[in-house]
Amino acid sequence: MMEQKTYRNLKIKVGEQQHHYTSMHLDFEHEKGIAWLKMDARPRPCFTHALAQEIQHWYDDVTANPGQYRDVQYIVSSSAVPGIYNLGGDLGLFCELIAGGDREALLQYATVCNDILFRNHTGINGDITTIALVQGDALGGGFEAAVSSEVLIAERSAKMGLPDILFNLFPGAGAYSLLSRKIGMVAAERLVLSGRLYSAEEMFDLGVVDILAEDGEGEQAVYDYVKKESRFRNGYRAFRKAKRCSNPVSYVELLAVAGIWVDTAFRLEAKDLRMMERLVKKQIQKMA
């Protein structure tokens, strides 16, 4: 059995290059075919630009170096922060870019996030099963990232939702595109516009969560699922590709929505930006 390797804040050698990841760390269980991607963004566990770029960079490596990652059949996204999967987009960055009138930078950020979600949805290089393990809060873009994975496993105490409408915005990283394919257009619209938090059990009943695990048993639920799929992996992978043929989410669609989201962000009023700033303060307090 190959030794499990953990990389955290270390230089990772891939091909001839050295990479230094500071907002996430990677655990490889080669004998199980699993790579664990554990998000660890600072100072808040949200989708900072650094975290988004690091995930995108590693996905590029996985795609460009199939020999290096030939043992990776499953990528599991989770969190290194107890009780929080991901709090969503970097609201502090949004306020800064909007105040500075930097539309190009905000669009670049949105494009990177949508690139990650699209590759989650399509199996990275087409042959890797993506799994999200939600143990705690998954909000806004964090929830979008989770639902973009091919399999969503959540522990019972997890909370998920899209609060964007509360500050006069809407989720711009694939929420409606992905949810409408998974649970239907009407249910997806209600979820997006409600702005409320849902329990993992509610999301399971809606069909958003695929596997509901008891608290503390999320990792075992991942292993159980991997064991099950591995028996019929050829059929599972082919079926997912067929599903995407019949009801595809295109990259063009995601980028078009991202453009509308950026335009909408630059029409926010002062009261909306103040609410975003208050949410940032609450996130900081939560971490403290």
N, C-alpha and C positions, 0 to 999 in steps of 0.2 A: 504494500500500500504506500502511495506517495505521501510525502510529508505535506501537511497543510501549511501554507505560507500566508503570513499576514503582512500587509504593507500599510503603514500609517505615517504620514509626513516623512516618507522616505523617497529617495530617488529610485524609480522603477526602470529597469532596463527592458526595452522592447526594441528588438532589432538592433540598430546601431545607435539608438538615441537613449538619453536619460530623461525621465519625466519626474517632476516633483509635485505630488498632489497634497494639498493642505486642507481641502474642504471635504474630503471623503477618504475612506480607506477601503481596501479590497482584501477579502479573504477568499482563498482558493481551496476547494475540496475536490481535488482532481479525481479521486476514486468515485465520487458521486456525480462528477460532471458539473459541479455548481461553482459559480463565482458570486460572492456576496458583495454588493456595493452598498456600503454603509455611509449615508450622508452625515456630515459633521461640519456644517457651515458655521462660521463665526462672523460677527458676535451673536447673531440670531439664527436659529435653525430654519431659515427660509431659502428660497432659490436666489442666493446672491449671484452676481454675475460670475464670480470666481467658481462657484459650485457648478453653474450651468456650463461654463467653458471646460471645466475639468471632466465632467461627464461626457460632453461632446468629444473631447480629445481622446478619452479612453475608448469610446465607441468607434472612433476613427481607427484606433490601433487594432481593435478586435476585428474590424472589417478588412483592414489592409494587411493583417498578419495572421491569416487563418492557421498557419502551421504553429505559430506561437501559442495560439489558443485552441488547438484542436481538441483538447479535453473539455472545453467549456460548452456544455449543451444547455445550461440554464443560468440566467443572470437574475439574481434576486435583489431588488432594491429595498433597503430598509433604512433604519436610522441608528446612529450611535448615541442619540439623545433620548434618555428614558422618557416615555410619556408623550413624545412628539415625533411624528413621522416627518412632516414638513409643514411649515406655516404659510407657504405659498410664495407669491412674488415678493420682491424686495420693495416694500412700500416706501421706505426711506429713499431708495434710489429713484423710484417713480417721481416723488415730490421734487427731488433735486433736479432731475432732468426736465420736468415740466416747468419748474421755476426758471431754469436756464434756457428754455426754448429749444432744447436739443432733441428734435424729433428723430434725427438719424440714429442717435445713440439708443433711444428707446425702441426704435424699430429693430435695431441690431440685437438688442436684448431679447425682444419678443421672438425674433427669428431663430436665435440659438435655442430658446426653450421649445419652440415648435419643432425644431429639428430633432431634439431629444425625444419628444413625445411621438413623433412620426416613426422613429426607429424603434422605440419601445413597441409600438403598435404592429410593426411589420417584422418583428423578430431580429432586430439589429442588422444582421446580414442575410436574413431570410430563413436561417436554420437554427436560431437560438430561441428557446422559449423564455419569454420575459415574465417574471413573477414579481408582484409587489406584496410586501409583508407590512401591513399597517398595524402598528402597536402604539396607539395614542392618537393625537390630533393630526388630521390631514385636511388642510384648509386651502381654498383657492387653488393656486397653481400646484400645491402639494397634492391635493385631491386629483387634479387633472393628470399629474404624473402617475399617480397610483392607478387610475382608471385606464390610462393608456397602455398599461401592461396587459399581456394576454391572459394572465391569471391574477386575480386580486384576492388575497387572503387577508382577513382582518380578525384581530382579537376582539372579543365581545365588548370590552370597555372603550374601544376606539370610537372617536367622533369624526365625522366627515361632513364637509359642506362647502358651499360657494358663497362667501359673504360679499362678493364684489358689488352687487346691486345696492348694498347698504351705503356705499360711498359713490353712488351714481355712475358706476361702471359696469362692465360685464366680464365674465371670464374669457380671456382672449387666447388661451393656449389649448384649444381643442375640446373644451368641455362639452359643448352642445354637439359638435360633430361626432365625438366618440359615444356620448351617452345616447344620442338619438338612434345610433346603430344598435346599441346594446339593449336599451329598455324601451325604445319607441320615442317618437317626436313629442307627444303630449306629456309623457312622464318626464322627459328630459327638460322640456320647457318649464314645467312646474318646479323642478328641482333647481334649475338655474335662477329663476326669478323669485324663489322663496327667500333666499338669503339666510336660511336657517341651518343649524347643525342637525345632523341625523346620527342616530346611533348605528353601530355596525349591524345590529340586528335589523333595523329598519332598511338599511342599504341592502342587506341580504334578501329581505322580502321583496324589495324593488327589483332585484336581479342585478344590482351593481356589484355587490360583493359575491364572489364565486364560492368561497369557502369561509365559513364562520368558525373560528377556533376559540376555545376557552382562553381566558387570560393566562399568560405564561406558557401556552402550548402552541404559539405561532410557529416557532422554528420546527417543531415536530410535525406540524401540519404541512410545512414546506417539504420536509423529507418524505412524508407519506404521499404527497402529491407527485413528487419526482419519481418515487418508486413505481407509482401507478402508471404515469405517462411513459416511463422508460420501457415498460413491457410492450407498448404499442406505439412507440415514438414515431415511426414512419407514417402511420395512419393519422396520428394527432397533428403532426406538422402539415401534412397534405391537406387535412380538413380545414385548418386555419387559413391556409393559402386560398382554398376554394371559397371560404366565407368572405375573404377580402375581395375576391373577384365578383361576387354577387352583390356586395354592399360596401364598396370601397370608400375609404377616407383618403383623399389625395393630398399630397404635399401642397399643391396649388391652392386647394380649398383652405388649408390651415393658414397659409401665408396671406390669403385674401382676408380672412377673419382677423388675423393679426394686424393688418393695415387698418381695418375699421376700428379695432381696439385702440391703436395708437392715436388715430384721429379723435376718437371719443375722449381719450385721456387728456388731450390738449384742449378740450372744451369744458373740463371740470372747473367748477367755481371754487372760490376761496373756502367756503364751508365744507366742500367735499375733501379738499386737501387737508383741512384741519382734522377731519375725521380720520383720514389715513394716518396723519401724524399721531393722533391719539392711539390708534391701533398699534403703531410702532412702539409707543411708550408702554402699552400693556404687554406687548411681546417681551420687551426688555425686563419688565417687572416679573413676568412669568419665569424667565430664565434666572432672575435673581432669587 
